[in-house]
Amino acid sequence: MNDENYTTSFLVEQTPEQAFHAIADPRAWWSRAIEGDTDKLGAVFYYHYQDLHRCVLKTTEFVPGKKVCWHVLHNDFNFTEDETEWTGTDIVFEIARRGTQTEVRFEHIGLVPAYECYSVCSDAWGTYVRGSLRDLIATGEGAPNPIEEIVARVRGKARAA
């Protein structure tokens, strides 16, 4: 059985401090629906995506320009037999200068191929981290999930048309 954690990384031209500030603002790259503080040690925040995924995270490491770590206190999936697969896992961002560039290394410790959600979650993290977060750092514009009320309004308008 493969127990390797999900990991990815990317390089950007911006500084470690710019990368750190972007990571600490997951509303700008992960989901606009995140509730609670995300930018200080010990902060607890809530993420949800429709009725598919809900979790509570706590910031356990917050080292400016170097590292952010979130511990998953509670998790609910509605698409896996074990709804709590993420509970007790850690989401880690490590930031380092590599020559003239900055490397952001992402690891979801505990998200392993044995998990039923691994394929879906690793694809999603790839989109959010290598896509939206990287874009936020590089251009100032991420592509987070919108607040669900906005999605519902847009869908309602589309149906009415």
DAUR-V789489 format. One record per residue. N is the residue number from 1. RES is the residue in one small letter. SS is DSSP state (hx for helix, st for strand, lp for the rest). PHI is phi as a letter, one per 40 degrees, with the letter a starting at -180 (* if undefined). D_FIRST is the distance of its C-alpha to the first C-alpha in Angstrom with 1 decimal. Layout:
# DAUR-V789489
n=N res=RES ss=SS phi=PHI d_first=D_FIRST
n=N res=RES ss=SS phi=PHI d_first=D_FIRST
This chain:
# DAUR-V789489
n=1 res=m ss=lp phi=* d_first=0.0
n=2 res=n ss=lp phi=c d_first=3.8
n=3 res=d ss=lp phi=b d_first=6.3
n=4 res=e ss=lp phi=c d_first=9.2
n=5 res=n ss=st phi=c d_first=12.3
n=6 res=y ss=st phi=c d_first=14.5
n=7 res=t ss=st phi=b d_first=17.3
n=8 res=t ss=st phi=a d_first=20.4
n=9 res=s ss=st phi=a d_first=23.9
n=10 res=f ss=st phi=a d_first=27.4
n=11 res=l ss=st phi=b d_first=30.8
n=12 res=v ss=st phi=b d_first=34.1
n=13 res=e ss=lp phi=c d_first=37.7
n=14 res=q ss=lp phi=c d_first=38.4
n=15 res=t ss=lp phi=c d_first=38.4
n=16 res=p ss=hx phi=d d_first=35.7
n=17 res=e ss=hx phi=c d_first=38.0
n=18 res=q ss=hx phi=c d_first=38.1
n=19 res=a ss=hx phi=c d_first=34.3
n=20 res=f ss=hx phi=d d_first=34.2
n=21 res=h ss=hx phi=c d_first=36.8
n=22 res=a ss=hx phi=c d_first=35.0
n=23 res=i ss=hx phi=d d_first=31.7
n=24 res=a ss=lp phi=c d_first=33.7
n=25 res=d ss=lp phi=b d_first=35.1
n=26 res=p ss=hx phi=c d_first=32.3
n=27 res=r ss=hx phi=c d_first=35.0
n=28 res=a ss=hx phi=c d_first=35.9
n=29 res=w ss=lp phi=b d_first=32.5
n=30 res=w ss=lp phi=b d_first=30.2
n=31 res=s ss=st phi=a d_first=32.4
n=32 res=r ss=lp phi=c d_first=36.1
n=33 res=a ss=lp phi=c d_first=35.6
n=34 res=i ss=lp phi=c d_first=34.0
n=35 res=e ss=st phi=b d_first=36.2
n=36 res=g ss=lp phi=h d_first=37.0
n=37 res=d ss=lp phi=c d_first=37.2
n=38 res=t ss=lp phi=b d_first=34.5
n=39 res=d ss=lp phi=b d_first=36.5
n=40 res=k ss=lp phi=a d_first=36.7
n=41 res=l ss=lp phi=c d_first=34.8
n=42 res=g ss=lp phi=g d_first=34.2
n=43 res=a ss=lp phi=c d_first=34.7
n=44 res=v ss=st phi=b d_first=33.1
n=45 res=f ss=st phi=b d_first=32.7
n=46 res=y ss=st phi=b d_first=31.7
n=47 res=y ss=st phi=b d_first=30.0
n=48 res=h ss=st phi=a d_first=30.1
n=49 res=y ss=st phi=b d_first=29.8
n=50 res=q ss=lp phi=f d_first=31.9
n=51 res=d ss=lp phi=b d_first=30.6
n=52 res=l ss=lp phi=c d_first=27.0
n=53 res=h ss=st phi=a d_first=25.9
n=54 res=r ss=st phi=b d_first=27.5
n=55 res=c ss=st phi=a d_first=26.5
n=56 res=v ss=st phi=b d_first=28.4
n=57 res=l ss=st phi=b d_first=27.7
n=58 res=k ss=st phi=b d_first=29.4
n=59 res=t ss=st phi=c d_first=30.2
n=60 res=t ss=st phi=b d_first=29.2
n=61 res=e ss=st phi=a d_first=30.0
n=62 res=f ss=st phi=a d_first=32.7
n=63 res=v ss=st phi=b d_first=34.0
n=64 res=p ss=lp phi=d d_first=36.3
n=65 res=g ss=lp phi=g d_first=35.5
n=66 res=k ss=lp phi=b d_first=32.3
n=67 res=k ss=st phi=a d_first=29.7
n=68 res=v ss=st phi=b d_first=29.0
n=69 res=c ss=st phi=b d_first=26.3
n=70 res=w ss=st phi=b d_first=26.0
n=71 res=h ss=st phi=b d_first=24.4
n=72 res=v ss=st phi=c d_first=23.5
n=73 res=l ss=st phi=c d_first=25.7
n=74 res=h ss=st phi=a d_first=25.3
n=75 res=n ss=st phi=a d_first=23.6
n=76 res=d ss=st phi=b d_first=24.4
n=77 res=f ss=st phi=b d_first=23.0
n=78 res=n ss=lp phi=b d_first=24.8
n=79 res=f ss=lp phi=b d_first=22.3
n=80 res=t ss=lp phi=b d_first=19.2
n=81 res=e ss=lp phi=c d_first=19.1
n=82 res=d ss=lp phi=c d_first=18.3
n=83 res=e ss=lp phi=c d_first=21.0
n=84 res=t ss=lp phi=b d_first=20.2
n=85 res=e ss=lp phi=d d_first=16.7
n=86 res=w ss=lp phi=c d_first=18.4
n=87 res=t ss=lp phi=d d_first=20.4
n=88 res=g ss=lp phi=g d_first=20.1
n=89 res=t ss=lp phi=c d_first=18.5
n=90 res=d ss=st phi=b d_first=20.5
n=91 res=i ss=st phi=b d_first=21.8
n=92 res=v ss=st phi=b d_first=23.1
n=93 res=f ss=st phi=b d_first=25.6
n=94 res=e ss=st phi=b d_first=26.7
n=95 res=i ss=st phi=b d_first=29.9
n=96 res=a ss=st phi=a d_first=31.4
n=97 res=r ss=st phi=c d_first=34.3
n=98 res=r ss=st phi=b d_first=33.5
n=99 res=g ss=lp phi=g d_first=37.0
n=100 res=t ss=lp phi=c d_first=38.8
n=101 res=q ss=st phi=b d_first=35.8
n=102 res=t ss=st phi=b d_first=33.6
n=103 res=e ss=st phi=b d_first=29.8
n=104 res=v ss=st phi=b d_first=27.9
n=105 res=r ss=st phi=b d_first=24.3
n=106 res=f ss=st phi=b d_first=22.3
n=107 res=e ss=st phi=a d_first=19.0
n=108 res=h ss=st phi=b d_first=17.7
n=109 res=i ss=st phi=c d_first=16.1
n=110 res=g ss=st phi=h d_first=13.8
n=111 res=l ss=st phi=c d_first=13.4
n=112 res=v ss=st phi=b d_first=9.8
n=113 res=p ss=lp phi=d d_first=8.3
n=114 res=a ss=lp phi=c d_first=7.2
n=115 res=y ss=lp phi=c d_first=11.0
n=116 res=e ss=lp phi=c d_first=13.4
n=117 res=c ss=lp phi=c d_first=15.6
n=118 res=y ss=hx phi=d d_first=13.5
n=119 res=s ss=hx phi=c d_first=15.3
n=120 res=v ss=hx phi=c d_first=18.6
n=121 res=c ss=hx phi=c d_first=18.4
n=122 res=s ss=hx phi=c d_first=17.3
n=123 res=d ss=hx phi=c d_first=20.1
n=124 res=a ss=hx phi=c d_first=22.5
n=125 res=w ss=hx phi=d d_first=21.8
n=126 res=g ss=hx phi=d d_first=22.5
n=127 res=t ss=hx phi=c d_first=25.7
n=128 res=y ss=hx phi=c d_first=26.8
n=129 res=v ss=hx phi=c d_first=25.9
n=130 res=r ss=hx phi=c d_first=26.5
n=131 res=g ss=hx phi=b d_first=29.2
n=132 res=s ss=hx phi=c d_first=31.1
n=133 res=l ss=hx phi=c d_first=30.7
n=134 res=r ss=hx phi=d d_first=31.4
n=135 res=d ss=hx phi=c d_first=34.4
n=136 res=l ss=hx phi=d d_first=35.7
n=137 res=i ss=hx phi=c d_first=35.7
n=138 res=a ss=hx phi=c d_first=37.1
n=139 res=t ss=hx phi=b d_first=39.6
n=140 res=g ss=lp phi=g d_first=40.1
n=141 res=e ss=lp phi=b d_first=38.8
n=142 res=g ss=lp phi=c d_first=35.4
n=143 res=a ss=lp phi=b d_first=34.4
n=144 res=p ss=lp phi=c d_first=33.2
n=145 res=n ss=st phi=c d_first=33.0
n=146 res=p ss=lp phi=c d_first=36.6
n=147 res=i ss=lp phi=c d_first=37.9
n=148 res=e ss=hx phi=c d_first=37.5
n=149 res=e ss=hx phi=c d_first=41.2
n=150 res=i ss=hx phi=c d_first=41.9
n=151 res=v ss=hx phi=c d_first=39.5
n=152 res=a ss=hx phi=c d_first=41.2
n=153 res=r ss=hx phi=c d_first=44.6
n=154 res=v ss=hx phi=c d_first=43.8
n=155 res=r ss=hx phi=c d_first=42.4
n=156 res=g ss=hx phi=c d_first=45.5
n=157 res=k ss=hx phi=c d_first=47.8
n=158 res=a ss=hx phi=c d_first=46.0
n=159 res=r ss=hx phi=c d_first=46.5
n=160 res=a ss=hx phi=c d_first=50.1
n=161 res=a ss=lp phi=c d_first=50.9
